[in-house]
Amino acid sequence: MSEKIEAIIVDDELSGREGLKILVDRHCPKISIVDVCDNLEAAISTIKSKKPRLVFLDIEINERYGFELFNYFDQIDFKVIFVSAFDKYAIKAIKLNALDYLLKPVSAEDLIKAVTKLEEAGWAPTNYQLINNLKRNNFDKIAVPTREGYSFIDLSEIIRCEADINYSVIHLKTGLKVVSSKSLGEYEQLLDTMGFLRIHKSHIINLDHIKSYIKGDGGVIIMADGAHIPVSRRQRDEFLNRLNFPGKDF
């Protein structure tokens, strides 16, 4: 009998963990679920101790994103199959070179297809492009839906994104403004791991384009285009931490 592939399931919902485990046990005899985790901290610890070759990773976990998991590993030596109830994450998962993407509720047919794809690709660890994409921001362009169609914009060209009711205004280094039909919340989810941060209910900024920070209740950031952007009190510490300035000492 061939060696089984050890795997873990990371999902904050009990029904998601149990349901997927049952499907794997029934339909994927070559895979052995060695642990289930309901939060990212447990997943990180389990991956480091048990070294599974496959991780079924939920994308929304206790108000955090599963993508954050990769920030805790210098090398990715396991395969990844993303799982989510929201298909809006599919493109991001694909760009991350994930093996596959399963939409909840997971069907036996989709699971079998994903595992078959893994078998055909071989059980070797995921190549390091996955982690490099996150740490080196290799998502060099995004497709921005506009009234006329789509604009393809280099991330490095984006200074900030501003809410405009149900739309977003993307401010570019050139001074141009692109009005997008996506909400600011959608851009927050898309850009969260790409060097951007939502600092206010109406503003997302590119951390590479900060010119200066003025202390205050929340503070004000001056961007490269001269815009003065308020920082909400709730986001102040997160902003300072992202710049390696602990809020309590700043």
Buried (B, 14 or more C-beta within 10 A) or exposed (E): EEEBBBBBBBBBBEEBBEBBBEBBEEEBEBBBBBBBBBBBEBBBBBBEEEEBBBBBBBBBBEEBBBBBBBEEBEEBEBBBBBBBBEEEBBEBBEEBBBBBBBBBEBEEEBBEEBBEEBEEEEEEEBEBEBBBBBEEBBBEEBEBEBEEEEBEBEBBBBBBBBBBEEBBBBBBBEEEEBBBEBBBEBBBBBBBBBBBBBBBEBBBBBBEBBEEBEEEEBBBBBBBBEBEBBBBEEBBBBBBEEEEEEEEEB
